[in-house]
Amino acid sequence: MFCFLPKTILHGRPNECKAFKTYNLLYIFRNNPSFSFSLKSISTIANQQSFTVSYLIINCGLSPESAISASKYVNFKTPNKSDSVIALLKNHGFSKTQIATLIKRRPCVLASDVEKTLLPKITFLNSKGISSSDLAKCLSKCPSLLIHSLENRIIPSFNFLCDLLQSNNDILGVLNLFPRLLLYDFDSYILPNSNVLRQNGVPELNIVKGFRRVPKTFFYTPIQFKELVVKVKQMGFSPERFIFILAVTDEILDAFKNHPLVMAASEVRIKALMDFLVNVMGFKASFVAKRPYLLGLSLEKRIVPRGFFVKDLISKGLLAKVSGLTTLFASSEKVFLQRFVYCYEEKASELLKLYNEKLNLAAVEKLKTPKL
């Protein structure tokens, strides 16, 4: 474009070159409207994105990094709709942390229509006996529930759940474990997978109990589920035992297959360990399965007394929650006492007595199971 210009201008003094470049840029923008339009568009988009990011940080509690990431999926010129969404969530018991978590996972919820899309789902689930606090937990874990069809997906799945469990407490327990299950077509997952278990000799009672305890297991594709069931049978687990269903997950199955302690342990021992840590202590089965070293520890002398002792600490308000399994069970006696007894100086003697009581009780009772 510049080949017609004299070389003297191109090779002139710096000021002349600078003036020349400025002149030609002005010439381009004045004579090419598309350039001017593009600049305005870029500026507008940048301003909108900047507004969205600021809104996500200030009003939704997202970190700058999360806000920038979320702004790729939602963009708005005014805060009217998003303000209504946040107000709805607050009015239904969502904490600031839960709102931030929900928006971070599904930014598009901010662009949803409150009256047509969000409120009907919240109203329906509340009407089924799910409290605002429990619903806030479920929806912050799985905000996709707010953007899927109420009539075509959530209601049919919830009705199926009611027919299967027939207990509000059980339904709530399952939703807390795996709220995403309301997004699945039960006819395509639970029915065929339950039939596979029946065909392999799993009692009906254990199937329902398994769904209550590990609902996620039932949502493998039927082909995957059949393969897992075959593998568990090949490993020697009896379909008549509840541990059979616990073993039918990728994570737990991998732990059972790959760790020598698991392979050497009896089914009675595995069941006793899982029953105590899952049912009494409240750990997830998959969480326990990733720590097969626990099978090398004594139930009577270590796991049971320490577990009950720490639960007493929680009930007394001395401990906020159960700590990690390694700290709790794998540490030496000296480290455990320092961590959970001697650190409470004024109550150390009382707690030491309580701990010894747990040790003696576990030795006598032995969980009412055969020797392991």
N, C-alpha and C positions, 0 to 999 in steps of 0.2 A: 504494500500500500504506500510505502514511503520511498519507493525507488525513483520517483520523479524529482525528489528534492535534491538541491545541490549539495555536493559533498561538503562544501564549506560550512554549511549549516550543521550538518551531522557531526562534523569534527570541530565545531566552534568552541567557544569558551564554555565553561560549566554553566554559567547563568543562562546563556543562550539555549543550551541543551535542556535545562530545566524548564525554561519558559516554553520551549517548543513542545516538550512532553505534556505540560499542563494544558497548553492550547489544544493539542490533538485529543486529549482525553475529554475536554469540554466539547470539542467538535463531535466526538463519537456519541456522547450522551445526548447532545441536543438533536442530533440527526438520526438517532436510533431510539425511538420511544420504548422499545422492548427492554433496553438496558435500564432505563429509568424505572419501568414497571417492576423489573426483577429486583432492583435494589429496595423498592418500597415493600415488595412481598417479603423479602428476606428480613427486613426491619420489623415488619408486622409479626411474622412468625416468631422472631427472636423475642419480641416484647411479650407475646402471648405465652411462650414457653417460660420466660422469666417470671411472669405472673403466676403461672401454674406451679412452678418450683417453689416460689415464695409461699404460696398458699399451702402447699403440702407440708412445708416445714413449720410454718406458724400455726396453721389451723388443725393440721392432722398429726403433728408430732413426729414426722419422719425426719431422719437424719438427712443432711445435704446430699449424700451419696444415694440414699434410697429415693429421695425426692426427684433427683435428676433421672434415675432409672424409671421411676413410675411415670414421669412426665412424657415418656415415649408412648404410653398407652392411654393417656387421658389428657385432654387439652380443653380449656374453657376460657371464654373472654370475660365472663362475669361470674361472681361467686354464688349467685342466687340458688342454683340447683344443688351445688355441693354443700352449701350452708344448710339446706333443707335435709340433706342426707345425714349430715353430722348431727343435726338437732334430733332427728329421728332416732339415731343410734344412742345418743345420750339419754333421751327420754325413755329408752327401753333398757337402761341399766348397763350400757357399755362403758367401761373405764377408758381413760385416755390411752392406756397401753393397748387395750383390745381394739380400739378404733385405729390406732397406728398400725397394728399388726394386720388388721383386715384390709386397710387401704394399701398397705405395702404389698400384700399378696394379690389383691384384685383392685387395682386403681380405677378400673372402669365402673365400679360401684358408685363412684362419685357422680357419674353422669347419668345414673339411673333415675327414673321417675319414681318419686316417693310413693305417691298414691296408687299408681297402677302396677308397679313392679315390686317394690320393697315391702311396703306395709302389709299387703295381703299374705305374704309368706310368714312374716313375723306373727301376724294375728292368728293364722292357721296353727302354727306350732305352739303358740301360747294356749290356744283353745284345747290342745291335746294334753295339757297338763305340764308342759315344759315351762319352768319358771324363767323370768327375765334373766336372772344371773346364769342359769344353766344354758339358756339359749345364746347368751352373749359368748360363753365359752365355745359352744359348738360353731357358731358363725365366724368367730375370729379364727378358729382352726380351719374352717372350710367355707370361706366367703362365696365360693362358687354356688352355694345353695341359694344365694340371693339373686342370681342372674339366670337360673334355670327355670323351666316352666313349672308352675305350681300344679296345674291341672294334669299335665301329661307326664310328669316325672315324680315330683315330691309327694303328692297325695297318694298315687298308686303304691309307691314304695313304702310310705308310712303305714298304709292300710295292711299291706303284706306283713310288715313288721309286727303290727298289733295282732294279727291272726297267728303269727308264729310264736311270739313271746307271751302275749296275754297278761302283761304286767307292766304298769307304768315305770316302776323302778328298773325293771330289766331293759325296757326300751331306752330309758335315759342312760343307763349304764353302757349300752351298746353304742349309742350316739356319742357319748363322751369318748369312747375308745376309737370309733371310726365314723365320724359324722358324714364322711363322703359317701357312705353306703346308700343314702337317700337319692343319690344321683345315678345309681345303677338300675338296670332292668333286672329285677329279681328272677323273672322267668328264664333269663339267659344265663344266670350265674348260680344262685342259691339252689333252685330246683334240680338242675342237672348234677351239681356237685354233691348235694345231699343224697341223690340217688346213687351216685358212685360209692359213697360211704355205706349206704344200706346194702348194696350189692356185694360189698367186701366184708360184711358181717359186723358193722359198727351199730351198736344198739341205738334206738331212737332217742332215748334219754341222753346219751352222750352227744348225739348230733346237736340237740337243742342246747345242751350245756356248753358244747364247743362254740356254738354261735354266740352265746352270751360272753364267753371268755375271750375268744380270739376271732371276732367277726371278719376281720380282714382276710383270714384264711379262705373264706367261702367265696371270695371274689376274684380268684384266679380264673382264667379261661378254662372251660371244661377239659380241654386237651392238656393244659398244664397241670390241672388238678389230678387227672387220672395218672399222669406220669409221677407226680409226687406220692400219691397213694401207693403205687407199685413199688417205689423206692423204699418207702417206710415198711411195707410188708417184707421186702427182701432183707431188710436189716433185722428182722425178727421181732418187731413190735406186734403185740396181739391186738387185733381190731376191737376186741371186747373191752380193752382197757382205755381209759380216758387219755392216757399219755399218747395214744396213737394219733388222736386229733391234734394235740399240741405239736407233735412231730411233723405234721403236714404243713410246713411252711418252709420257704427257701432258707431263711436265716437259721431256724432251729435245726433243720435237716442238715445244713452244712456243718453246723457245730457238732451234731451227732456223728457225722461221717468222718470229719477231719481231725478230731481230737481223740487221742488214745484213751484218756480218762473216761470219755463218754462211751467209747466202744466197749471198754472193759466193765463199765458199771452195769449193775442189774437194773431191770425196769423198775423194781420196787424202790431202789435208791433214787433213781432219776425222778420218779413220781413224788417221792417224799420231799425231795429238794424243791421241785417245781411247786408243789402244793404249798409249802411253807413260804417260799419267797414271793409267789404270785398271790396266793389267797390271804396269807396272814400279813406279810410285809407290804404288799401292794405294788410290787415291781411288775413291769410288763414281761410276759413270757419271752419275747424276742430279746429284751434287754438282758435277761438272765442267761439265755442261750449263747449269747456272745461272750460269756465268761465261764467257759466249761471248767476252768481251774477250781471252781467252787465244789466240784464233785470230789476233789482230792482233800477237802476239809471235812472234819468231823461234824456231823449234824448235832450230836448230843453234847459235845464238849465245846463247840465253838459257835456254829451258825444259829442254833435255836436260842441258847442263853443270851448271846449278844443281841440277837434280833429283838427278843422280848424286852431286854433291858433298855435298848434304845427307844422302843415304843413307849416305855414308861417315862423316859426322859422327855419325850415329846408331850405326853399327857400332863406332865408336871410343869410344862412351859419352859423347860431348860434348854430345849433343842427345837429349832423351827421345823425341821423336816429330817427324814431319813437321809443320811449322807451316802456317798457312793459305796458300791459293794466292796471295792478294794480296801478302802479305809476301814470299813465296818468289819469285814470278815477276814481279809488276807493279812492284815497287820499283826505283828507279834502281840503277845499278852501285855508286854510292857508298854508298847506304843498305844494299844487300845485303852489301857487304864489311864494313861496320861491324857489321851484325847477326850475320853468320855467320863472319867471319874475325878482324877486329881485336879483337873482344871477348875472344878467347882470347889474351891478351897473350903468354904464354910460348910458344905454339904458332903464333902469327900467321904467321911466315915460312914455316913448314912447310905450313900450311893454304893460304896464298896460292899456293905452288908447286903443291899438289895441285889447287887450283881452276883454275889456268892449264893444267894437264895435261888436265883435263876439257874445257876450252874447245878446246884443240887437237885432242883426240880426237874431239869432236863435229864439228868442222870437217872432219876427214878422213873420218870414217865417214859422216856425214850420215844416221845411222840406217839406212844401206843402202836408202834410198828415193829415188825420183826427186826432182828439185828441186821445191820447193813454192812 
